[in-house]
Amino acid sequence: MTSPLLPAIHHVALICSDYARSKAFYSETLGFRILREAYRAERDSWKLDLEVSPGVSLELFSFPAPPPRPSRPEAQGLRHLAFAVPDVDSVIATLHERGVTCEPVRVDEFTQRRFTFFADPDGLPIELYEA
């Protein structure tokens, strides 16, 4: 059952260290469709909206000299992004063809579902979860 107060995720926002590299990764390597792209001169910042699925988007931002995100060991804050996929192995194979290395496939001890992780250009963990 969804929350009657907060029924759906609208978007997830990421700040990248290299806009061109991250734009290519999310739009070309991962295949998210570009919805909008804007340069905000007053902030020396790019904003790119990518469609993840109908009604859900990924906002990619650039800012001058953003501080690095602590990722490992487990840091407070966003832990990872997870995407539901019908077949983890086929997505891993496609990502491998596109130069992306995934961790070994594991099995969730509670759901018995298969999953793996890979990283975006800034080291943000991204999970593939077999739904």
MIMARLO-547954 format. One line per field, with one value per residue: residue number from 1; residue in one letter; x, z, y of N, C-alpha, C, CB in turn. Coordinates in Angstrom, 2 decimals, m for minus. Atoms other than C-alpha are relative to their C-alpha. Glycine has a CB too. Example, Ala and Ser with C-alpha at 12.3 -4.5 7.8 and 13.67 -1.06 7.14 Angstrom:
% residues 2
i c(1, 2)
aa c(a, s)
nc1 c(0.89, m0.82)
nc3 c(0.00, m0.06)
nc2 c(m1.19, m1.19)
cac1 c(12.30, 13.67)
cac3 c(7.80, 7.14)
cac2 c(m4.50, m1.06)
cc1 c(0.90, m0.77)
cc3 c(0.00, 0.73)
cc2 c(1.20, 1.09)
cbc1 c(m0.99, 0.41)
cbc3 c(1.25, m1.42)
cbc2 c(0.03, 0.46)
% end
This chain:
% residues 131
i c(1, 2, 3, 4, 5, 6, 7, 8, 9, 10, 11, 12, 13, 14, 15, 16, 17, 18, 19, 20, 21, 22, 23, 24, 25, 26, 27, 28, 29, 30, 31, 32, 33, 34, 35, 36, 37, 38, 39, 40, 41, 42, 43, 44, 45, 46, 47, 48, 49, 50, 51, 52, 53, 54, 55, 56, 57, 58, 59, 60, 61, 62, 63, 64, 65, 66, 67, 68, 69, 70, 71, 72, 73, 74, 75, 76, 77, 78, 79, 80, 81, 82, 83, 84, 85, 86, 87, 88, 89, 90, 91, 92, 93, 94, 95, 96, 97, 98, 99, 100, 101, 102, 103, 104, 105, 106, 107, 108, 109, 110, 111, 112, 113, 114, 115, 116, 117, 118, 119, 120, 121, 122, 123, 124, 125, 126, 127, 128, 129, 130, 131)
aa c(m, t, s, p, l, l, p, a, i, h, h, v, a, l, i, c, s, d, y, a, r, s, k, a, f, y, s, e, t, l, g, f, r, i, l, r, e, a, y, r, a, e, r, d, s, w, k, l, d, l, e, v, s, p, g, v, s, l, e, l, f, s, f, p, a, p, p, p, r, p, s, r, p, e, a, q, g, l, r, h, l, a, f, a, v, p, d, v, d, s, v, i, a, t, l, h, e, r, g, v, t, c, e, p, v, r, v, d, e, f, t, q, r, r, f, t, f, f, a, d, p, d, g, l, p, i, e, l, y, e, a)
nc1 c(0.84, m0.76, 0.35, 0.97, m0.60, m1.10, 0.29, m0.97, m1.22, 0.05, m1.33, m1.19, m0.96, m1.42, m0.98, m1.14, m1.27, m0.33, 1.33, 0.01, m0.21, 1.20, 1.09, m0.19, 0.23, 1.42, 0.84, m0.46, m0.33, 1.16, 1.13, 1.11, 0.36, m0.13, 1.25, m0.35, m1.36, m0.09, m1.17, 0.38, m1.22, m0.19, m0.58, m0.99, 0.51, 0.88, 1.05, 0.47, 1.09, 0.02, 1.14, m0.31, 1.22, 1.05, 0.26, m1.15, m1.17, m1.29, m0.53, m1.46, m0.48, m1.43, m0.34, m1.45, m0.73, 0.80, m0.79, 0.26, 0.98, m0.51, 0.79, m0.39, 1.02, 1.36, 0.11, 1.37, 0.60, 0.40, m0.89, m0.14, 1.20, 0.31, 0.91, 0.59, m0.21, 0.57, m1.05, m1.28, m1.09, 0.02, m0.41, m1.45, m0.66, 0.08, m0.88, m1.37, m0.27, m0.12, m1.17, 0.33, m0.29, 0.92, m0.46, 0.63, 1.41, 0.30, 1.41, 0.53, 0.31, 1.38, 0.95, m0.56, m0.15, m1.38, m0.36, m1.40, m0.29, m1.05, m0.17, 0.03, m1.34, m0.47, m0.05, 1.29, 0.43, 1.28, 0.38, 0.95, 0.75, 0.85, 1.38)
nc3 c(0.00, 0.04, m1.01, 0.51, m0.11, 0.98, 0.78, 1.03, 0.16, 1.20, 0.58, m0.83, 0.48, m0.19, 0.38, 0.57, 0.03, 1.41, 0.61, 1.29, m0.24, m0.63, 0.98, 0.91, m0.73, m0.29, 1.20, 1.02, m0.55, m0.67, 0.91, m0.44, 0.99, m0.44, 0.06, 0.04, m0.40, m0.12, m0.66, m0.88, m0.04, m1.32, m0.90, 0.78, m0.28, 0.93, m0.56, 1.01, m0.45, 0.74, m0.35, m0.48, 0.39, 0.08, m1.23, m0.91, 0.71, m0.66, 0.25, m0.08, m0.17, m0.13, m0.72, m0.07, m1.13, m1.07, m0.85, 0.29, m0.83, m0.66, 0.42, m0.71, m0.48, m0.03, m0.50, m0.17, 1.19, 1.06, 0.05, 1.41, 0.83, 0.40, 1.13, 0.19, 1.35, 0.07, 0.11, m0.38, 0.86, 1.31, m0.18, m0.24, 1.29, 0.78, m0.62, 0.27, 1.38, 0.01, m0.80, m1.42, m0.78, m1.11, m1.04, 0.12, m0.37, m1.33, m0.24, m1.20, m0.96, m0.45, 1.11, 0.93, 1.31, 0.42, 0.18, 0.15, m0.02, 0.80, m0.43, 1.03, 0.13, m1.26, m1.02, m0.64, 0.21, 0.67, m0.16, 0.89, m0.87, 0.85, m0.51)
nc2 c(m1.17, m1.24, m0.99, m0.98, m1.32, m0.09, 1.20, 0.39, m0.80, m0.83, m0.04, 0.10, m0.99, 0.33, m1.00, 0.72, m0.75, m0.27, 0.01, 0.70, 1.43, 0.55, m0.07, 1.14, 1.25, 0.22, m0.02, 0.94, 1.31, 0.58, m0.11, m0.85, m1.00, m1.39, m0.77, m1.42, m0.35, m1.46, m0.59, m1.10, m0.82, m0.62, 1.00, 0.74, 1.35, 0.69, 0.86, 0.94, 0.87, 1.26, 0.83, 1.34, 0.71, m1.02, m0.74, 0.01, m0.51, m0.17, m1.34, m0.02, m1.38, m0.28, m1.22, m0.14, 0.61, 0.60, 0.89, 1.42, 0.69, 1.21, 1.15, 1.22, 0.93, m0.53, m1.37, m0.45, m0.59, 0.92, 1.15, 0.37, 0.03, 1.37, 0.11, 1.32, 0.55, 1.35, 1.02, m0.61, 0.46, m0.66, m1.40, 0.05, 0.24, m1.24, m0.98, 0.45, m0.40, m1.45, m0.37, m0.14, 1.20, 0.26, 0.91, 1.31, 0.07, 0.54, 0.31, m0.64, 1.07, m0.07, 0.14, 0.99, m0.64, m0.21, m1.40, m0.35, m1.42, m0.62, m1.40, m1.03, m0.59, m0.58, 1.03, 0.23, 1.38, 0.23, 1.41, 0.67, 0.92, 0.82, m0.07)
cac1 c(0.00, 1.31, 1.34, m1.77, 0.36, 3.36, 2.14, 5.10, 8.66, 8.76, 12.52, 15.96, 18.60, 22.34, 25.25, 28.10, 31.76, 32.02, 28.78, 29.65, 30.87, 27.80, 25.40, 26.87, 26.77, 23.12, 21.75, 23.91, 25.29, 22.19, 19.75, 17.64, 15.81, 16.71, 13.62, 15.19, 18.61, 19.34, 22.40, 21.91, 24.52, 23.93, 25.01, 27.46, 25.41, 23.85, 20.56, 19.56, 16.22, 16.23, 13.21, 13.67, 10.10, 6.78, 6.41, 9.81, 12.91, 16.54, 17.83, 21.53, 23.20, 26.67, 28.16, 31.65, 33.89, 31.28, 32.69, 33.10, 30.39, 31.48, 30.41, 32.41, 32.42, 28.70, 28.16, 25.04, 22.63, 21.69, 23.09, 22.40, 19.92, 18.15, 16.48, 14.09, 15.00, 13.34, 16.66, 19.84, 22.09, 20.92, 21.35, 24.82, 25.74, 24.55, 26.36, 29.53, 29.31, 29.09, 32.20, 30.50, 31.76, 29.24, 29.94, 29.22, 25.51, 24.23, 20.93, 18.91, 18.68, 15.13, 13.47, 15.65, 15.87, 19.09, 20.92, 24.20, 25.85, 27.86, 29.01, 28.33, 31.28, 31.43, 31.31, 27.61, 26.46, 23.67, 21.82, 20.12, 17.38, 15.69, 11.96)
cac3 c(0.00, m0.87, 1.56, 1.16, 2.16, m0.13, m2.85, m5.28, m5.86, m8.34, m8.84, m7.42, m7.66, m8.08, m8.14, m10.36, m10.55, m14.37, m16.11, m19.61, m18.30, m16.09, m18.80, m21.18, m18.51, m17.55, m21.03, m23.28, m21.12, m18.96, m21.63, m19.71, m22.06, m21.79, m20.97, m20.44, m20.17, m18.95, m18.08, m15.13, m15.61, m12.22, m10.55, m13.24, m13.13, m15.53, m14.77, m16.76, m16.34, m17.39, m17.52, m15.42, m15.94, m16.58, m13.92, m12.31, m13.24, m12.34, m11.98, m12.70, m11.48, m11.87, m9.57, m9.45, m7.16, m5.32, m2.30, m2.79, m1.43, 1.25, 0.11, 1.76, 4.48, 4.95, 5.34, 6.51, 3.84, 0.54, 0.47, m3.15, m6.02, m6.86, m10.13, m10.58, m13.55, m14.81, m15.42, m13.59, m15.82, m19.09, m17.71, m16.40, m19.86, m21.55, m19.03, m19.50, m23.27, m22.46, m20.25, m16.84, m14.26, m11.85, m8.56, m8.26, m8.05, m4.53, m3.13, m0.64, 2.49, 3.25, m0.19, m2.00, m4.91, m6.89, m6.98, m7.82, m7.69, m10.02, m9.68, m11.61, m12.69, m9.22, m7.35, m6.40, m5.83, m8.15, m7.48, m9.97, m8.14, m9.88, m9.46)
cac2 c(0.00, 3.44, 6.31, 8.49, 11.46, 10.78, 8.39, 8.47, 9.62, 12.50, 12.83, 12.20, 14.94, 14.33, 16.75, 15.62, 16.61, 16.52, 17.48, 16.22, 12.87, 12.34, 13.51, 10.92, 8.20, 8.70, 9.49, 7.30, 4.49, 3.99, 5.17, 7.70, 10.08, 13.77, 15.83, 19.28, 20.84, 24.36, 26.40, 28.74, 31.48, 33.10, 29.85, 28.67, 25.48, 23.01, 21.24, 18.17, 16.39, 12.73, 10.43, 7.28, 6.04, 7.79, 10.48, 9.83, 11.79, 12.18, 15.74, 16.08, 19.28, 20.72, 23.34, 24.82, 22.72, 20.62, 18.76, 15.00, 12.72, 10.27, 6.83, 4.11, 3.07, 3.58, 7.34, 9.12, 10.31, 8.75, 5.25, 4.30, 4.44, 1.20, 0.30, m2.62, m4.80, m8.00, m9.81, m8.74, m10.85, m9.26, m5.73, m6.62, m7.94, m4.73, m2.53, m4.62, m3.99, m0.28, m0.35, m0.51, m3.01, m4.53, m6.26, m10.00, m10.82, m11.40, m12.67, m10.58, m12.72, m11.54, m11.44, m14.01, m11.52, m11.16, m7.82, m6.16, m2.76, m0.56, 3.06, 6.23, 8.44, 10.03, 6.73, 6.90, 3.32, 2.19, m1.05, m3.35, m5.26, m8.17, m7.57)
cc1 c(0.89, m0.46, m1.03, 0.56, 1.06, m0.08, 1.06, 1.24, m0.12, 1.36, 1.06, 1.00, 1.42, 0.85, 1.24, 1.25, 0.38, m1.29, m0.04, 0.13, m1.25, m1.20, 0.09, m0.31, m1.50, m0.86, 0.41, 0.23, m1.21, m1.29, m1.19, m0.22, 0.12, m1.33, 0.28, 1.45, 0.08, 1.31, m0.48, 1.25, 0.26, 0.62, 1.15, m0.30, m0.88, m1.04, m0.56, m1.08, m0.04, m1.21, 0.47, m1.13, m1.11, m0.27, 1.14, 1.23, 1.23, 0.48, 1.50, 0.45, 1.52, 0.14, 1.51, 0.55, m0.89, 0.88, m0.31, m0.99, 0.67, m0.89, 0.34, 1.03, m1.34, m0.05, m1.47, m0.51, m0.37, 1.00, 0.25, m1.33, m0.22, m1.02, m0.49, 0.22, m0.58, 1.06, 1.36, 1.11, 0.01, 0.41, 1.50, 0.74, 0.00, 0.93, 1.47, 0.41, 0.25, 1.12, m0.24, 0.24, m0.98, 0.67, m0.61, m1.46, m0.13, m1.49, m0.40, m0.47, m1.46, m1.00, 0.38, 0.10, 1.47, 0.26, 1.49, 0.13, 1.03, 0.06, m0.12, 1.38, 0.56, 0.03, m1.31, m0.43, m1.39, m0.27, m0.94, m0.67, m0.98, m1.40, m0.88)
cc3 c(0.00, 1.10, m0.58, 0.04, m1.08, m0.92, m1.03, 0.07, m1.31, m0.70, 1.07, m0.60, 0.36, m0.41, m0.47, m0.01, m1.42, m0.79, m1.30, 0.18, 0.59, m0.94, m0.97, 0.69, 0.17, m1.26, m1.03, 0.57, 0.64, m0.80, 0.48, m1.03, 0.59, m0.20, m0.21, 0.41, 0.03, 0.69, 0.80, 0.26, 1.38, 1.01, m0.65, 0.13, m1.13, 0.79, m1.15, 0.61, m0.91, 0.46, 0.39, m0.41, m0.04, 1.37, 1.00, m0.78, 0.90, m0.38, 0.21, 0.01, m0.05, 0.76, 0.00, 1.30, 1.10, 0.87, m0.34, 1.00, 0.69, m0.36, 0.80, 1.05, 0.09, 0.67, 0.19, m1.31, m1.00, m0.11, m1.44, m0.72, m0.40, m1.13, m0.11, m1.44, m0.04, 0.00, 0.26, m0.98, m1.35, 0.12, 0.27, m1.32, m0.86, 0.57, m0.26, m1.42, m0.11, 0.93, 1.48, 0.70, 1.17, 1.00, m0.25, 0.47, 1.37, 0.09, 1.32, 0.97, 0.45, m1.12, m0.97, m1.44, m0.28, m0.22, m0.17, 0.06, m1.06, 0.44, m1.18, m0.07, 1.27, 1.15, 0.74, m0.26, m0.63, 0.05, m1.12, 0.86, m0.87, 0.60, m0.62)
cc2 c(1.24, 0.93, 0.97, 1.42, 0.23, m1.22, m0.42, 0.89, 0.76, 0.04, m0.23, 0.98, m0.42, 1.19, m0.75, 0.88, 0.39, m0.16, m0.81, m1.51, m0.64, 0.04, m1.18, m1.32, m0.27, m0.03, m1.06, m1.40, m0.67, 0.16, 0.82, 1.11, 1.40, 0.71, 1.48, 0.17, 1.53, 0.38, 1.19, 0.84, 0.59, m0.96, m0.76, m1.49, m0.51, m0.77, m0.83, m0.87, m1.21, m0.82, m1.40, m0.94, 1.05, 0.64, 0.04, 0.46, 0.06, 1.39, m0.05, 1.46, 0.03, 1.30, 0.13, m0.61, m0.57, m0.90, m1.45, m0.59, m1.17, m1.18, m1.25, 0.38, 0.71, 1.37, 0.35, 0.59, m1.06, m1.14, m0.45, 0.22, m1.44, 0.02, m1.44, m0.42, m1.40, m1.10, 0.66, m0.39, 0.71, 1.47, 0.07, m0.18, 1.26, 1.06, m0.36, 0.41, 1.50, 0.49, 0.18, m1.33, m0.11, m0.94, m1.38, 0.05, m0.65, m0.29, 0.66, m1.09, m0.01, m0.27, m1.10, 0.54, 0.25, 1.50, 0.15, 1.51, 0.35, 1.46, 0.94, 0.65, 0.63, m1.00, m0.23, m1.44, m0.06, m1.48, m0.41, m1.05, m0.76, m0.08, m1.07)
cbc1 c(m0.96, m0.13, 1.27, m1.29, 0.62, 1.41, m1.25, m0.64, 1.29, m0.46, 0.24, 0.58, m0.32, 0.39, 0.34, m0.31, 1.11, 1.12, m0.45, 1.13, 1.21, m0.32, 0.05, 1.43, 0.69, m0.51, 0.04, 1.28, 1.12, m0.18, m0.46, 0.28, m1.43, 1.14, m0.81, m0.94, 1.07, m1.21, 1.11, m0.63, m0.10, m1.33, m1.08, 1.45, m0.78, 0.79, m1.14, 1.17, m1.37, 1.32, m0.99, 0.21, m0.34, m1.29, m1.16, 0.23, m0.30, 1.04, m0.66, 0.65, m0.50, 0.71, m0.58, 0.39, 0.91, m1.18, m0.28, 1.32, m1.21, 0.07, 0.22, 0.57, 0.39, m0.93, 0.68, m0.12, 0.95, m0.12, m0.59, 0.45, 0.13, m0.52, 0.69, m1.51, 1.52, m0.84, m0.03, 0.38, m0.11, m1.40, m0.79, 0.35, m0.69, m1.44, m0.26, 0.11, m1.16, m1.31, 0.56, m1.48, 1.45, m1.34, m0.38, 0.79, m0.82, 0.44, m0.25, m1.17, 0.88, m0.28, m0.11, m0.85, m0.81, 0.32, m0.48, 0.60, 0.48, m0.26, 1.35, m1.12, m0.02, m0.88, 1.04, m1.08, 0.00, m0.01, m0.66, 0.71, m0.75, 0.60, m0.60)
cbc3 c(1.22, m1.37, 0.48, 0.81, 1.38, 0.72, m0.70, m1.40, 0.03, 0.36, m0.71, 0.05, 0.58, m0.81, 1.20, m1.43, 0.62, m0.53, m0.27, m0.90, 0.95, 1.28, m0.79, m0.55, 1.37, 0.92, m0.64, m0.65, 1.02, 1.37, m0.32, 1.43, m0.52, m0.76, 1.29, 0.92, m0.99, 0.78, m1.04, 1.36, m1.02, 0.53, 0.44, 0.49, 1.32, m0.94, 0.71, m0.57, m0.01, 0.21, m1.18, 1.54, 0.99, m0.55, 0.66, 0.61, m0.55, m0.42, 0.92, m1.20, 1.34, m1.41, 1.46, m0.09, 0.61, m0.59, 1.50, 0.02, m0.84, 1.55, m1.48, m0.98, 1.37, 0.71, m0.96, 1.14, m0.63, m1.35, 0.81, m0.13, m1.25, 1.20, m1.30, 0.35, m0.38, m1.24, m1.41, 1.42, m0.22, m0.64, 1.17, 0.98, m0.75, m0.02, 1.51, 0.18, m0.92, 0.41, m0.53, 0.20, 0.51, m0.52, 1.42, 0.81, m1.06, 1.12, 0.04, m0.35, 1.21, 0.60, m0.74, 0.01, m0.08, m1.29, 1.18, m1.32, 1.38, m1.56, 0.70, 0.30, m1.07, 0.37, 0.98, m0.52, 1.33, m1.47, 1.37, m1.29, 1.15, m0.17, m0.26)
cbc2 c(m0.01, 0.67, 0.76, m0.07, 0.18, 0.07, 0.20, 0.09, m0.90, 1.42, 1.34, m1.49, 1.39, m1.26, 0.98, m0.47, m0.83, m0.98, 1.42, 0.52, m0.21, 0.76, 1.35, m0.01, 0.06, 1.08, 1.38, 0.51, 0.13, 0.63, m1.32, 0.60, m0.24, 0.73, m0.21, 0.84, m0.61, 0.56, 0.41, m0.53, 1.12, 0.50, m0.99, 0.31, m0.01, m0.95, 0.84, m0.87, 0.75, m0.79, m0.08, m0.02, m1.20, m0.62, m0.58, m1.44, 1.39, m1.13, 1.07, m0.79, 0.60, 0.07, 0.00, 1.50, 1.02, m0.80, 0.27, m0.81, m0.47, 0.20, m0.26, m1.07, m0.58, m0.98, 1.00, 1.03, 0.99, 0.75, m1.16, m1.47, 0.94, m0.82, 0.45, 0.01, 0.00, m0.13, m0.69, m0.41, m1.50, m0.11, 0.65, m1.15, m1.15, 0.53, 0.08, m1.54, m0.41, 0.63, 1.22, 0.47, 0.00, m0.62, 0.53, m1.04, m0.78, 0.99, m1.55, 0.99, 0.14, 1.35, 1.30, m1.26, 1.32, m0.80, 0.83, m0.57, 0.44, m0.13, 0.19, 1.08, 1.03, 1.17, 0.35, 1.01, m0.76, 0.54, m0.24, m0.63, 0.76, m1.42, 1.38)
% end
